[in-house]
Amino acid sequence: MKKRTCRLSFRYYGNAVLDTFSNGVLNGIFNNELIFVTPPLMSADFKNIITAYNTALSVYKANGINYKTDFLNSKNKLIDTLTALATYVNGIANGDPSIITLAGFIPTAGELHIAPQLEKILVVTVKVPNIYGQVIIETPAIVGKGVTGYALILVSGEPLNVENFANDTLDITATEGQKIIINLSKGKKKIVNGLDSNLTYYGYMYAVNATGVSPLSDGVRVKCI
């Protein structure tokens, strides 16, 4: 179970939403003095920061670009104040989402979201362009599994003698005269150059996410011109 804290998403709120949110925090903290006994600033100081932000926003809207810097400075000051208050509330709440909500903040999720396990890649396509020694090997994108990259293994001569990864490690031992090429660029489309047209290769792909790696795909026969 992950310890819950105040979300800091207010840093990206639009102007009107930020104003509403700030007033919610103002009321949440300073109307519950028995819980939030020693906040890092006084209620009047926080009100002044919110007022200054709204005033600077109004002036900027009315008069244009010459007042943008003043507006951004006031907005940054408000966000810095909210961040300091979030840190204070986290110390009081100690993971209790009800206290975080009472303060006007939004609690983070209570559970870690782990990327799902990856299944074996079933589709691997091979294209042979009209370029000597080049092949293009590709697999469709995996959706909804938090994939961070794809990898390709090419072996010459005969298929790879391996069934799967063990503890996220693939132990490949080349047989005599066998060539092994590993492409770890993250894309699902691999362009491989410098292959020997006299050799037959077998290509395998796998995917990687935060959980680990997928099983190797079945080998596809690769022959270039």
C-alpha positions, 0 to 999 in steps of 0.5 A: 500500500502506497502512502497517500499524499496531496496531489500536486496537479494544481501546478497545471490547473487553468486560471479559473480552476486554480483560483477555485482550488486555492480558495478551497485550500484556504477554507479547508486549512484555516477553518479546521484549526484544531487539526491544522494548528501551525500552518506555514503562513497566516490566513490573511497572508494566503488571502493576499496571495490569492487576491494578488494573483486574481488582480494580476490576471485581470490586469493582464487580460485587460492590458495584454502582453506587457503585464504577462510577467507580473501575472506569471510571478503572482501565479508562481508565488501562489503555486509555491504557497500551495506546494508548501501547504501541501507539504505541511498537510502531508506531515499532519495527515501521515497518509490519511486521505480524509485529512488531505481531503479536509484540507482541500487537497486531492489525495494520491492513489492508495495503490501502486499501479504496476504495468501488466505482464507482457505476453508473447509477441505473435506477429513479426513481419519481414520486408526485404527492400531493394538494398543490399544487406538490408531487411526491415523487421517489425511488430504491431504496437502493443497497446495498454501494457505500458510498453517502453521498448521493443528488441530484436535478436537475429541469428544466422544459420539455424534457429535460436535454441532458447525457449524464454527469458529466465529472471529477465535475462536471456543467455544466448550462446552462439554455435560455431560459425553462427552470427548473432545481432541484437538491436535494442533501439526502442522502436517496434520497427527495426532496420538492419543493415550489413547482413550477408546475402549468402546466409539465412537468419532467424529473427525474434522480437520481444517487448519491455515494460516496467514489469519485465520482458515478454517471451521471445516471439517465434523465429521468422526466416530472414533472407536479404538480397 
